[in-house]
Amino acid sequence: MKLFLAFFSKGNFLPNITKLEFLLSLGAIKFSVFNYFVLVRFAAEIFHDLHEEVMATAARGHGLMARVKQLEAEVPSLEKAFFSQTHHSSFYTNGG
């Protein structure tokens, strides 16, 4: 910090800036960088939670697809049993 103040106080780079203005600008930069990292951390938490929800939804989708494939495999045997019957009156009775 002393090196920076010595450099700027000699008028080498910005002759119209005072030490107070320089310190205030450093503070503003530090505050901006801190806020940037807070925002990045918040975004990382949000996207991490979103990623977990997407993975859970994908797992449910895979389970659903496995069940659909199982049902597709069972349907032909049910169709065959239904269509092989010669008398369908049992489907029209009211049991209740």
Short mmCIF file of the C-alpha atoms (twelve columns), coordinates in Angstrom:
data_MODEL
# 
_entry.id   MODEL 
# 
loop_
_atom_site.group_PDB 
_atom_site.id 
_atom_site.type_symbol 
_atom_site.label_atom_id 
_atom_site.label_alt_id 
_atom_site.label_comp_id 
_atom_site.label_asym_id 
_atom_site.label_seq_id 
_atom_site.Cartn_x 
_atom_site.Cartn_y 
_atom_site.Cartn_z 
_atom_site.pdbx_PDB_model_num 
ATOM 1  C CA . MET A 1  0.000   0.000   0.000   1 
ATOM 2  C CA . LYS A 2  2.835   2.398   0.839   1 
ATOM 3  C CA . LEU A 3  4.389   1.624   -2.521  1 
ATOM 4  C CA . PHE A 4  1.181   2.605   -4.295  1 
ATOM 5  C CA . LEU A 5  0.809   5.792   -2.274  1 
ATOM 6  C CA . ALA A 6  4.446   6.740   -2.893  1 
ATOM 7  C CA . PHE A 7  4.008   6.156   -6.603  1 
ATOM 8  C CA . PHE A 8  0.813   8.194   -6.871  1 
ATOM 9  C CA . SER A 9  1.873   10.940  -4.478  1 
ATOM 10 C CA . LYS A 10 4.867   11.822  -6.652  1 
ATOM 11 C CA . GLY A 11 2.555   12.585  -9.513  1 
ATOM 12 C CA . ASN A 12 3.917   9.855   -11.740 1 
ATOM 13 C CA . PHE A 13 0.603   8.494   -12.944 1 
ATOM 14 C CA . LEU A 14 -2.391  10.589  -11.907 1 
ATOM 15 C CA . PRO A 15 -1.292  14.052  -10.828 1 
ATOM 16 C CA . ASN A 16 -4.812  15.329  -10.017 1 
ATOM 17 C CA . ILE A 17 -5.755  12.599  -7.529  1 
ATOM 18 C CA . THR A 18 -5.296  13.036  -3.786  1 
ATOM 19 C CA . LYS A 19 -4.388  10.310  -1.346  1 
ATOM 20 C CA . LEU A 20 -7.907  10.374  0.061   1 
ATOM 21 C CA . GLU A 21 -9.449  9.997   -3.376  1 
ATOM 22 C CA . PHE A 22 -7.064  7.157   -4.099  1 
ATOM 23 C CA . LEU A 23 -7.970  5.368   -0.859  1 
ATOM 24 C CA . LEU A 24 -11.668 5.905   -1.513  1 
ATOM 25 C CA . SER A 25 -11.324 4.452   -4.998  1 
ATOM 26 C CA . LEU A 26 -9.470  1.419   -3.588  1 
ATOM 27 C CA . GLY A 27 -12.263 0.969   -1.060  1 
ATOM 28 C CA . ALA A 28 -14.876 1.192   -3.801  1 
ATOM 29 C CA . ILE A 29 -13.015 -1.392  -5.886  1 
ATOM 30 C CA . LYS A 30 -12.709 -3.697  -2.873  1 
ATOM 31 C CA . PHE A 31 -16.433 -3.293  -2.131  1 
ATOM 32 C CA . SER A 32 -17.335 -4.008  -5.767  1 
ATOM 33 C CA . VAL A 33 -15.160 -7.113  -5.920  1 
ATOM 34 C CA . PHE A 34 -16.607 -8.361  -2.622  1 
ATOM 35 C CA . ASN A 35 -20.167 -7.868  -3.915  1 
ATOM 36 C CA . TYR A 36 -19.239 -9.647  -7.118  1 
ATOM 37 C CA . PHE A 37 -18.024 -12.701 -5.191  1 
ATOM 38 C CA . VAL A 38 -21.136 -12.688 -3.010  1 
ATOM 39 C CA . LEU A 39 -23.261 -12.665 -6.155  1 
ATOM 40 C CA . VAL A 40 -21.209 -15.470 -7.728  1 
ATOM 41 C CA . ARG A 41 -21.551 -17.581 -4.593  1 
ATOM 42 C CA . PHE A 42 -25.318 -17.014 -4.513  1 
ATOM 43 C CA . ALA A 43 -25.624 -17.980 -8.193  1 
ATOM 44 C CA . ALA A 44 -23.548 -21.115 -7.598  1 
ATOM 45 C CA . GLU A 45 -25.896 -22.191 -4.786  1 
ATOM 46 C CA . ILE A 46 -28.963 -21.606 -6.943  1 
ATOM 47 C CA . PHE A 47 -27.581 -23.527 -9.903  1 
ATOM 48 C CA . HIS A 48 -26.379 -26.355 -7.645  1 
ATOM 49 C CA . ASP A 49 -29.926 -26.740 -6.275  1 
ATOM 50 C CA . LEU A 50 -31.318 -26.546 -9.802  1 
ATOM 51 C CA . HIS A 51 -28.894 -29.260 -10.938 1 
ATOM 52 C CA . GLU A 52 -30.011 -31.523 -8.078  1 
ATOM 53 C CA . GLU A 53 -33.667 -31.037 -9.048  1 
ATOM 54 C CA . VAL A 54 -32.921 -31.800 -12.693 1 
ATOM 55 C CA . MET A 55 -31.091 -34.988 -11.734 1 
ATOM 56 C CA . ALA A 56 -33.983 -36.104 -9.507  1 
ATOM 57 C CA . THR A 57 -36.459 -35.417 -12.325 1 
ATOM 58 C CA . ALA A 58 -34.293 -37.354 -14.778 1 
ATOM 59 C CA . ALA A 59 -34.185 -40.324 -12.395 1 
ATOM 60 C CA . ARG A 60 -37.990 -40.290 -12.123 1 
ATOM 61 C CA . GLY A 61 -38.214 -40.106 -15.912 1 
ATOM 62 C CA . HIS A 62 -35.959 -43.141 -16.289 1 
ATOM 63 C CA . GLY A 63 -38.106 -45.057 -13.801 1 
ATOM 64 C CA . LEU A 64 -41.228 -44.097 -15.715 1 
ATOM 65 C CA . MET A 65 -39.709 -45.238 -19.007 1 
ATOM 66 C CA . ALA A 66 -38.777 -48.596 -17.465 1 
ATOM 67 C CA . ARG A 67 -42.380 -49.041 -16.279 1 
ATOM 68 C CA . VAL A 68 -43.744 -48.093 -19.734 1 
ATOM 69 C CA . LYS A 69 -41.481 -50.672 -21.380 1 
ATOM 70 C CA . GLN A 70 -42.651 -53.289 -18.883 1 
ATOM 71 C CA . LEU A 71 -46.298 -52.472 -19.647 1 
ATOM 72 C CA . GLU A 72 -45.616 -52.576 -23.389 1 
ATOM 73 C CA . ALA A 73 -44.184 -56.059 -22.931 1 
ATOM 74 C CA . GLU A 74 -47.240 -57.217 -20.941 1 
ATOM 75 C CA . VAL A 75 -49.928 -55.759 -23.256 1 
ATOM 76 C CA . PRO A 76 -49.547 -58.276 -26.110 1 
ATOM 77 C CA . SER A 77 -50.268 -61.204 -23.771 1 
ATOM 78 C CA . LEU A 78 -53.366 -59.432 -22.427 1 
ATOM 79 C CA . GLU A 79 -54.530 -58.625 -25.950 1 
ATOM 80 C CA . LYS A 80 -54.029 -62.233 -26.982 1 
ATOM 81 C CA . ALA A 81 -56.051 -63.473 -23.998 1 
ATOM 82 C CA . PHE A 82 -58.822 -60.962 -24.684 1 
ATOM 83 C CA . PHE A 83 -59.078 -61.635 -28.405 1 
ATOM 84 C CA . SER A 84 -58.911 -65.426 -27.981 1 
ATOM 85 C CA . GLN A 85 -62.131 -65.458 -25.961 1 
ATOM 86 C CA . THR A 86 -65.233 -66.401 -27.909 1 
ATOM 87 C CA . HIS A 87 -67.777 -65.141 -25.404 1 
ATOM 88 C CA . HIS A 88 -67.292 -61.575 -24.095 1 
ATOM 89 C CA . SER A 89 -70.361 -61.256 -21.876 1 
ATOM 90 C CA . SER A 90 -68.189 -61.382 -18.741 1 
ATOM 91 C CA . PHE A 91 -66.933 -57.887 -19.575 1 
ATOM 92 C CA . TYR A 92 -70.423 -56.394 -19.562 1 
ATOM 93 C CA . THR A 93 -71.691 -57.644 -16.208 1 
ATOM 94 C CA . ASN A 94 -72.062 -55.249 -13.320 1 
ATOM 95 C CA . GLY A 95 -70.612 -56.714 -10.178 1 
ATOM 96 C CA . GLY A 96 -71.628 -53.871 -7.893  1 
# 
